[in-house]
Structures are given as C-alpha cells and as structure tokens.
C-alpha cells in the first residue's frame, strides 16, 4: 500500500446523532459482547472474518481510537424504542484505508428493518456537512449482496478507478 498523508483534525468530540427511530452514540464497554459475538461468527466473513477474540478486540479498540486519531470512528446504533443496541456504523480512516470509508453492521435479529440504511445515511450526512470530509466511499466484498444493495440505495455509485485495501473489493462512492 502506498504511503499517504492523513489529515489530523483538531480533537473531535464523538457525536451523538439521532433519527426518528435511532440514536447513534459513542461506544461503551457494554457494547463488547454483541460486537465480539458478530465478529467471531460466520456473519463477519465479508469483513475478513470470522476473527479471533484477540482480533475482534483490536478492531473494537481501533473503532473507538479513530475518533482521537482521525476525527471519525464508530458509533453504536441503538433503537430508541427499546434501548437495544442493534448494530454499528463507522467512518474508518488510517493507513489501512485509501479514503475515508463508511461501513455498517447489524446484529442478528435486527436485520431487514432499515436500521443500517437509516444509520448509515445519517452518519454519511454528518461526515459531509459537520465533519467536512472531501470524499467518502464504502469498500464492499462483491459477494455481500445486501451491502451492495444498501450502498446503491444510499445513492452511492461504483468507482472502478478508486484505490481499495483489498483488490477484490467493490468501491462505492458516496461523494467526492
């Protein structure tokens, strides 16, 4: 991977974003159990998993640490009606990502309710308007049909010329 200079914003307060049904909030240690359950299961196959517990812990910590390092990171997706954590949405940056990347995951039992779309469009809009990112993409395994459809539903378009961390990934461009 080529060396690139990463923007280092001033310290960014981790936002809490709300929609009619969801609260996107900072991570807490209480979020570890559902996170590790997903990341060590076959459901993580499109993200390079399943991961070991150690691997999942490193990713969990990186999701949080990116806020201090790059002014973006992960937010947990909580259903306002029940208070249940239903998944995660994140803007990833750093040396493993050629561009800022938005990704999402929904925990078992919460799929098919529009939570990923609602959370991802909310965070995408925050990235453009509040954080002021110049570009935003999603790196998606071509076999992950549900994530491909979600990126398209969000209005993202395929960018065959974009750099990618995995040469087999599709790159969906949200803006920039």
Backbone bond lengths (Angstrom), bond angles and torsions (degrees), N, CA, C in turn:
res aa  C-N    CA-C-N  psi(-1)  N-CA   C-N-CA  omega(-1)  CA-C   N-CA-C  phi
1 X - - - 1.443 - - 1.536 107.82 -
2 X 1.301 116.88 141.00 1.457 120.86 -178.05 1.517 110.85 -77.78
3 X 1.317 114.54 151.03 1.464 121.41 178.23 1.527 108.72 -74.40
4 X 1.303 117.91 138.43 1.462 121.32 175.15 1.508 109.08 -142.14
5 X 1.302 114.76 155.26 1.452 120.31 178.71 1.518 108.21 -87.64
6 X 1.317 116.19 129.42 1.456 121.10 -179.66 1.513 109.87 -99.82
7 X 1.304 115.14 136.02 1.457 121.25 175.47 1.518 108.82 -63.47
8 X 1.309 117.35 133.00 1.467 121.67 177.29 1.518 107.68 -115.87
9 X 1.311 117.88 92.41 1.462 120.49 -179.07 1.516 110.92 -70.13
10 X 1.318 114.27 163.55 1.462 117.42 170.40 1.518 107.62 -60.34
11 X 1.319 115.74 161.56 1.461 120.36 -178.11 1.533 109.53 -49.26
12 X 1.304 115.65 126.67 1.453 122.21 178.99 1.521 108.73 -101.86
13 X 1.321 116.21 125.81 1.457 119.17 172.58 1.521 107.65 -69.64
14 X 1.301 116.46 135.58 1.454 119.56 178.93 1.525 107.73 -69.73
15 X 1.326 116.81 120.96 1.467 118.63 -176.03 1.521 112.52 -77.89
16 X 1.301 115.17 159.86 1.454 123.27 163.76 1.518 104.74 -116.26
17 X 1.318 115.85 122.52 1.465 122.04 -177.56 1.517 108.14 -115.29
18 X 1.317 116.74 142.28 1.459 119.40 -179.67 1.519 110.92 -126.04
19 X 1.313 114.27 150.18 1.457 122.80 172.29 1.524 106.13 -126.29
20 X 1.301 116.89 -174.69 1.459 119.89 178.95 1.535 111.65 -60.70
21 X 1.348 117.38 -33.37 1.463 120.43 -175.48 1.515 114.75 -114.74
22 X 1.340 117.18 -16.73 1.455 119.84 -169.35 1.515 113.22 -125.79
23 X 1.317 113.91 155.94 1.466 122.07 169.07 1.522 105.72 -124.38
24 X 1.330 116.68 120.01 1.457 122.69 175.15 1.515 105.70 -96.89
25 X 1.328 116.58 115.61 1.459 120.86 -168.61 1.520 111.19 -132.17
26 X 1.341 116.55 162.55 1.464 119.76 176.64 1.528 111.47 -60.36
27 X 1.323 115.22 153.34 1.457 122.44 178.76 1.525 110.82 -70.98
28 X 1.322 116.01 149.77 1.458 122.63 170.33 1.535 107.25 -131.60
29 X 1.308 116.37 167.23 1.456 118.60 178.84 1.527 111.45 -63.60
30 X 1.321 118.12 -25.57 1.466 120.64 177.46 1.533 111.85 -61.35
31 X 1.331 117.24 -19.47 1.466 121.49 179.56 1.529 112.55 -80.60
32 X 1.337 117.17 -9.05 1.454 121.14 -176.25 1.532 112.88 -61.62
33 X 1.316 118.82 -45.42 1.470 120.37 -174.16 1.528 112.53 -60.81
34 X 1.340 120.53 -50.96 1.470 117.51 178.27 1.530 112.37 -66.53
35 X 1.333 116.66 -32.01 1.468 121.10 179.06 1.528 110.36 -63.70
36 X 1.338 116.79 -52.54 1.466 119.92 -177.51 1.525 110.68 -66.20
37 X 1.308 117.53 -32.01 1.466 120.50 177.21 1.523 110.51 -60.35
38 X 1.330 117.38 -45.19 1.462 120.93 178.83 1.525 110.35 -69.28
39 X 1.328 117.65 -47.35 1.465 121.27 -171.57 1.527 113.27 -69.68
40 X 1.319 118.23 -22.34 1.471 120.48 177.68 1.528 111.92 -96.36
41 X 1.323 116.40 4.39 1.465 120.82 -179.16 1.530 110.56 -103.11
42 X 1.311 114.91 171.27 1.465 120.69 176.92 1.525 111.90 -62.89
43 X 1.318 117.81 -19.11 1.467 120.61 179.35 1.526 111.77 -65.26
44 X 1.325 118.48 -15.21 1.468 122.07 178.79 1.529 112.14 -89.38
45 X 1.322 118.10 5.62 1.468 121.38 -174.32 1.524 112.97 -59.44
46 X 1.317 119.37 -31.44 1.466 121.02 -179.22 1.526 112.34 -81.51
47 X 1.318 117.02 -3.98 1.470 122.35 178.44 1.521 110.84 -110.96
48 X 1.336 116.89 12.20 1.453 120.30 -179.56 1.509 114.06 97.51
49 X 1.316 117.83 1.85 1.454 122.20 -177.37 1.499 111.91 -96.19
50 X 1.321 115.24 -165.92 1.453 128.61 3.40 1.532 111.39 -66.06
51 X 1.325 114.55 150.57 1.447 122.41 -176.83 1.518 110.79 -103.70
52 X 1.312 115.44 157.94 1.460 120.54 170.46 1.527 107.98 -71.21
53 X 1.310 116.76 166.36 1.470 119.76 175.68 1.523 109.75 -60.59
54 X 1.333 117.54 -40.35 1.469 120.24 178.09 1.528 111.56 -62.59
55 X 1.322 116.40 -42.93 1.463 120.29 178.06 1.519 111.84 -63.28
56 X 1.321 115.76 -43.16 1.468 120.12 178.73 1.526 110.88 -63.79
57 X 1.340 116.94 -39.48 1.470 120.00 178.61 1.532 110.35 -62.97
58 X 1.310 117.14 -42.91 1.463 120.05 178.11 1.526 111.82 -60.79
59 X 1.320 117.16 -40.31 1.460 120.92 179.00 1.535 110.82 -68.98
60 X 1.316 116.26 -40.40 1.466 120.89 178.37 1.533 109.82 -59.42
61 X 1.324 115.52 -46.19 1.469 119.75 179.70 1.528 111.26 -66.67
62 X 1.326 117.45 -40.37 1.467 120.73 178.61 1.527 111.01 -63.87
63 X 1.333 116.91 -38.27 1.470 120.09 178.89 1.528 110.61 -57.49
64 X 1.322 116.29 -38.04 1.461 120.45 179.08 1.535 111.90 -80.16
65 X 1.324 116.99 -43.41 1.468 121.63 -174.91 1.526 112.90 -63.44
66 X 1.317 117.41 -26.70 1.466 119.38 -179.11 1.528 112.08 -60.01
67 X 1.324 117.74 -27.05 1.469 119.23 178.42 1.528 110.06 -60.02
68 X 1.320 117.30 -47.29 1.467 120.65 179.61 1.524 112.00 -70.30
69 X 1.315 116.89 -37.49 1.458 120.90 -174.85 1.523 113.88 -80.37
70 X 1.331 117.25 -39.33 1.464 120.64 -171.06 1.524 115.37 -130.13
71 X 1.328 117.89 1.54 1.460 119.85 179.01 1.511 114.18 74.25
72 X 1.321 116.47 20.86 1.463 122.23 175.88 1.517 107.14 -154.63
73 X 1.299 116.17 170.61 1.463 120.50 -178.76 1.512 109.61 166.17
74 X 1.323 115.71 -152.98 1.455 121.25 -174.14 1.521 111.90 -98.17
75 X 1.313 114.26 148.28 1.457 122.86 169.84 1.519 107.38 -126.88
76 X 1.305 115.55 141.09 1.453 120.07 176.65 1.529 108.19 -83.88
77 X 1.309 115.36 144.69 1.457 121.91 -178.19 1.525 107.72 -102.39
78 X 1.311 115.07 116.58 1.465 121.82 -176.03 1.530 108.66 -117.55
79 X 1.332 116.44 130.89 1.464 121.37 175.49 1.523 108.22 -74.78
80 X 1.315 116.94 121.60 1.465 119.96 -177.42 1.526 112.15 -63.96
81 X 1.323 116.76 -33.97 1.469 119.55 -176.12 1.526 112.72 -65.85
82 X 1.337 116.60 -33.19 1.464 119.63 -174.75 1.525 113.52 -117.52
83 X 1.326 117.79 -17.96 1.461 121.60 -174.23 1.516 113.02 78.84
84 X 1.333 117.69 2.37 1.461 121.46 -179.52 1.520 110.95 -74.54
85 X 1.328 115.90 138.46 1.457 121.07 172.62 1.528 106.69 -79.87
86 X 1.329 116.57 118.20 1.456 121.33 -173.59 1.529 112.78 -106.00
87 X 1.340 117.46 -4.93 1.451 119.55 179.26 1.518 111.95 164.61
88 X 1.319 114.05 -159.98 1.455 121.04 -178.08 1.520 109.35 -145.11
89 X 1.312 115.73 148.17 1.457 122.86 171.43 1.522 106.00 -131.56
90 X 1.330 117.11 144.51 1.466 118.79 -174.34 1.515 111.37 -149.75
91 X 1.319 114.70 149.60 1.457 121.58 165.91 1.520 105.46 -109.61
92 X 1.313 114.66 116.53 1.451 121.93 -176.83 1.520 110.93 -98.88
93 X 1.331 115.46 143.06 1.459 122.42 177.06 1.513 107.49 -144.85
94 X 1.287 116.02 176.38 1.453 120.10 176.75 1.508 111.87 115.98
95 X 1.312 116.11 -174.70 1.463 120.16 -172.57 1.526 114.74 -66.98
96 X 1.312 118.99 -16.05 1.468 120.92 179.13 1.519 113.12 -87.96
97 X 1.328 117.43 -6.32 1.460 121.92 -173.95 1.529 110.15 -123.73
98 X 1.336 118.29 116.33 1.465 120.15 179.17 1.532 113.51 -61.33
99 X 1.324 117.06 -30.70 1.472 122.67 176.40 1.522 107.48 -137.43
100 X 1.324 115.81 167.65 1.461 118.34 171.99 1.531 107.67 -61.09
101 X 1.335 114.99 135.13 1.451 120.92 -175.03 1.515 110.19 -126.27
102 X 1.321 116.34 132.81 1.460 120.23 174.73 1.522 108.33 -101.67
103 X 1.322 114.47 132.63 1.454 120.87 178.59 1.519 110.02 -136.63
104 X 1.307 115.69 167.23 1.466 121.27 -176.09 1.515 109.48 -150.85
105 X 1.309 114.34 155.86 1.463 121.02 170.74 1.520 108.03 -152.05
106 X 1.322 114.57 144.31 1.456 121.28 -179.71 1.531 107.07 -120.94
107 X 1.313 115.63 133.48 1.454 120.64 -178.02 1.529 111.19 -73.52
108 X 1.322 114.36 154.34 1.458 122.29 -179.34 1.529 110.75 -52.31
109 X 1.322 114.88 135.74 1.453 121.09 179.37 1.519 113.48 92.30
110 X 1.333 117.10 -6.81 1.464 119.94 -178.05 1.531 112.20 -119.69
111 X 1.332 117.35 7.04 1.454 121.45 179.92 1.528 110.54 -72.34
112 X 1.324 115.31 159.37 1.456 121.02 172.89 1.515 115.48 73.80
113 X 1.322 118.04 14.24 1.467 121.40 -179.61 1.527 112.59 -112.10
114 X 1.331 116.94 5.44 1.463 121.00 178.65 1.519 114.20 81.88
115 X 1.327 117.96 8.34 1.468 120.03 -178.09 1.533 111.60 -64.71
116 X 1.342 117.74 -43.63 1.469 120.32 -178.52 1.525 110.49 -63.17
117 X 1.318 117.69 -44.38 1.466 120.95 179.34 1.528 110.55 -61.12
118 X 1.301 117.01 -48.77 1.467 121.60 -177.81 1.530 111.48 -62.52
119 X 1.320 116.58 -44.64 1.466 120.65 -179.47 1.525 111.13 -69.13
120 X 1.325 117.35 -45.38 1.465 120.60 -176.49 1.526 111.90 -67.51
121 X 1.322 118.64 -39.74 1.472 118.81 178.31 1.527 110.42 -67.96
122 X 1.319 117.21 -34.88 1.470 120.38 177.73 1.523 110.69 -65.48
123 X 1.329 117.65 -45.47 1.459 120.35 179.63 1.527 111.17 -69.98
124 X 1.327 117.90 -37.07 1.467 121.34 175.64 1.519 110.50 -58.44
125 X 1.320 116.94 -46.20 1.460 120.85 -179.73 1.523 111.20 -65.04
126 X 1.342 117.53 -38.39 1.467 121.25 175.62 1.528 109.70 -61.45
127 X 1.332 116.66 -43.27 1.470 121.39 -178.89 1.520 111.37 -60.66
128 X 1.313 116.73 -39.82 1.462 120.48 -178.56 1.519 112.20 -76.85
129 X 1.318 116.74 -46.71 1.465 120.38 -170.27 1.520 114.08 -91.84
130 X 1.312 117.62 -42.23 1.471 120.77 -176.76 1.526 111.97 -91.37
131 X 1.317 116.85 -45.25 1.467 121.16 -177.97 1.524 111.14 -83.85
132 X 1.342 117.31 -24.81 1.464 121.16 176.45 1.518 114.97 72.34
133 X 1.327 117.49 32.37 1.457 119.35 177.36 1.521 110.24 -66.71
134 X 1.318 116.55 144.14 1.469 121.32 179.96 1.520 111.83 -82.37
135 X 1.333 116.78 -30.87 1.461 120.90 -179.64 1.522 109.44 -140.38
136 X 1.317 115.10 157.42 1.463 120.99 174.97 1.521 108.17 -155.12
137 X 1.332 115.52 129.54 1.458 121.56 -179.95 1.524 109.34 -131.01
138 X 1.323 115.70 169.49 1.463 122.89 168.52 1.518 107.05 -125.65
139 X 1.331 116.30 130.44 1.457 122.20 174.36 1.523 106.82 -96.55
140 X 1.333 116.64 120.20 1.460 120.58 -172.49 1.526 110.34 -130.06
141 X 1.317 115.64 131.43 1.454 121.42 172.86 1.531 107.11 -63.17
142 X 1.341 118.78 128.97 1.471 120.06 -177.37 1.532 114.10 -58.10
143 X 1.324 117.73 -24.14 1.470 120.54 178.73 1.529 112.20 -78.40
144 X 1.328 117.40 -12.00 1.463 121.53 -179.09 1.528 108.93 -86.06
145 X 1.305 115.24 75.04 1.465 122.32 -173.96 1.528 111.33 -59.14
146 X 1.326 118.06 -39.41 1.468 120.48 -178.37 1.533 111.09 -63.34
147 X 1.336 117.72 -41.15 1.469 119.60 178.90 1.527 111.45 -71.62
148 X 1.337 117.13 -34.87 1.469 119.47 175.21 1.525 110.01 -60.75
149 X 1.313 116.47 -45.90 1.472 120.45 179.95 1.523 111.61 -64.48
150 X 1.337 116.45 -37.78 1.457 119.29 178.79 1.525 110.67 -65.78
151 X 1.325 117.99 -44.94 1.466 120.39 178.02 1.526 110.48 -58.58
152 X 1.314 117.29 -43.10 1.465 121.54 178.57 1.526 110.66 -65.12
153 X 1.312 117.08 -41.54 1.468 121.29 178.15 1.535 111.26 -61.48
154 X 1.334 115.35 -32.45 1.465 120.89 177.39 1.532 111.96 -75.03
155 X 1.329 117.63 -7.07 1.455 121.34 179.88 1.516 114.26 95.35
156 X 1.332 117.89 4.41 1.464 121.08 178.79 1.527 109.96 -73.38
157 X 1.328 115.63 150.56 1.459 121.32 179.64 1.527 109.52 -122.65
158 X 1.319 115.58 150.25 1.457 120.60 178.77 1.523 110.10 -65.07
159 X 1.328 116.14 137.23 1.466 122.72 176.74 1.516 107.14 -125.28
160 X 1.336 115.77 96.48 1.462 121.03 -177.17 1.522 112.80 -71.69
161 X 1.332 118.34 -14.49 1.458 121.46 -177.20 1.523 113.31 -94.80
162 X 1.318 117.80 -8.10 1.463 121.42 -176.18 1.529 111.72 -73.80
163 X 1.322 115.21 146.59 1.463 120.67 172.09 1.518 108.63 -67.26
164 X 1.314 115.67 154.00 1.463 120.34 -178.44 1.516 109.24 -147.51
165 X 1.336 117.27 148.66 1.463 119.32 179.61 1.523 113.12 -70.10
166 X 1.321 117.02 -29.43 1.462 122.57 177.49 1.525 106.50 -120.91
167 X 1.326 118.25 122.71 1.469 119.98 -175.50 1.520 113.98 -59.98
168 X 1.337 117.56 -19.03 1.463 120.60 -179.90 1.532 113.19 -88.32
169 X 1.332 117.77 -13.24 1.462 120.60 -178.59 1.522 111.90 -67.55
170 X 1.321 115.22 148.94 1.462 121.81 166.29 1.522 106.76 -85.82
171 X 1.335 116.29 147.47 1.459 120.51 175.90 1.528 107.47 -114.88
172 X 1.332 114.50 117.30 1.459 121.12 175.15 1.534 107.69 -101.33
173 X 1.321 116.03 123.28 1.465 121.36 -178.70 1.522 109.44 -95.85
174 X 1.334 114.74 121.65 1.462 121.00 177.55 1.523 110.66 -87.47
175 X 1.325 116.23 -40.71 1.463 121.34 173.06 1.509 109.43 -162.73
176 X 1.354 114.55 163.34 1.465 120.98 177.07 1.502 114.29 94.60
